[in-house]
Amino acid sequence: MIKKQKRMVFRLTVSGVLFIGALVLEKRSPFAWIFFILAYLWAGYDIPLKAFRNIRGGQVFDENFLMTVATFGAIVVGSLEEAVAVMLFYQIGELFNDYAVNKSRKSIKELMDINPEYANLLSQGVEKQVDPYEVEVGDTIVIRPGERVPLDGVILKGYSSMDTKALTGETMPVEVSEGDCVVSGSINLNGVLEVQTTRLFDDSTVAKILELVENASSRKARAETFITRFARVYTPIVVILALILAIVPPILQGGGWGVWVYRACSFLVVSCPCALVISVPLSFFGGLGAASKNGILLKGSNYLEAMAGLDTVVFDKTGTLTNGRFQVSDVAPVHGTREELLELAALGEYHSNHPIALSVREAYGREIDPARIGSVEEIPGHGICAKVEAGGSWHDLYIGNQKLMERQQVTIDTPSAILGTTLYVADKGEYLGAVVISDTVRQDVPAAIEGLRGEGVRRLVMLTGDKEEVGKIVAEKLGLDQVYGNLLPGDKVSRVESLLDEKPPGRTLAYVGDGINDAPVLARADIGIAMGGIGSDAAVEAADVVIMDDEPSKLVDTIRIARKTMGIVRQNIIFAIGVKVLVLILVALGYASMWAAVFGDVGVSVLAILNAIRALSYKKRQQRGKVFH
């Protein structure tokens, strides 16, 4: 593309020199017309050729046809310098368009460059460089410093820092070590890693992202489809009007053909819909590029347009508003101290890998001697029975839910007042107390809620499969408008459908989920937004917008990018149509020459294109808000 632009710059430079030479010779030599013709051909020989090929293909009324007819007409009536000027400035406008498109594509191309070229396959101690497609699930690959991760996998050996900017838009490296997952498209910054692959290349994160980006331009916004339909109707109409302008007045007046043909040619020049046909899609393309630079992937410009009219945002709770990581939030002993009760619970949960058990052991925070653990029996749906040693004696512990206590005929004297998942602890038939485990709000969520309010989002709703009482605590803490709990996936779909019926006409509803178990409701909303799309197949498949990290504040960035893009689109439409209509009227009445027509076409196109480039420039505002832990 750069070579093409350089060739065009050279062509236009030579044509410009010939054009200036022709203007100098015009009053001194009868051969000035030769320079005009050479300048015309050098600048725009390809335009008539394109017009001819398009006519043969059945596409008659396009900008190439309009430019060809207009400039040929100007040559016929003797306005050589204006014919050259029209072609020269038209090609300059096209050069500006190429530059703008390349600038817009650059941000997308940076994302597309995440595609790895090779993988270092380790087999029987021998390392071999192979195509990523040749690597199977379970193979071991080596990733050296500076190399891009070719496939998703788990680190077997080594530690390093990973650059995930191309995926998430975040500049801070992520520290990884043995047991951590790495995703394709990231860059290994320092250490040597041995990674066991967990997916084939076709199923990897990088492959799915590339597919998403490549298909994004195929989904058009309503403004884009309107402009396409408008141009199909508009162009034949102006050609007919130009033909009427060239023929009817001379017949009625009995002469003056040259004047009216000249006006008709000028009419055709200014009527070219380039400013609209080019700048509107370019504006959306720039908006998609700005979003991708910030780690936000939209599956089409139609979703960018929809985000600009956002009225209601519906959140999933676990994994979206909360971390999905359990922490001990309360310890309520009946006998003994908090530390003693937590120690007994940690001993009893020693052999479990359940997230609740892990949170109890993490809260205890001390090494546990396995010799202190005797027999352990899991009671499905209830909890565990464990024999442990503490305080110099052995205890027969029952740790679990209320059903377990009822089964063991244990009376719960003082249930915890803090809402969450409660582990009741009993020693044989004696109730010892309760340990409450609850989820925590994401650090970035309060700023995201404040930002959404600031952008005029009218209603914020939370849906959760958790207890409604638990959901209300989180919703009240964040200042959400409504909360619905105890919902199965099908219930969430029904609730979103009722919220869709309640929103104002012309406004949109977005559902924000983790993309793993929310596929039905993501698909049902006007806009499905998946958080933390890295490594989540369901996020990429079900959502319309994928935010590639776990920052809910990116929702605010998406709205701002969308609204900025739509503002630019509206500016270009109003400006282009307004100027063209004005110049068309002036040309038809004889108050404007072909030079004014050149501005009405090329000048407006260049200004609209330069305005469209602004869609690329988005700077993330600093989010403010309380942080909850």
Helices and strands as residue ranges (DSSP letters): H 2-25, H 32-44, H 46-56, H 63-76, H 80-112, E 119-123, E 126-130, G 132-134, E 140-143, E 153-157, E 160-163, H 165-168, E 174-176, E 181-182, E 187-188, E 193-197, G 201-203, H 205-216, H 222-253, H 257-271, H 274-293, E 296-298, H 301-308, E 310-316, E 322-333, H 338-348, H 355-364, G 370-372, E 373-379, E 383-390, E 393-400, H 402-407, E 421-427, E 430-441, H 445-454, E 459-463, H 468-478, E 482-484, H 489-502, E 508-513, H 519-524, E 527-531, H 537-542, E 545-547, H 554-588, H 594-598, I 599-603, H 604-613, G 614-616
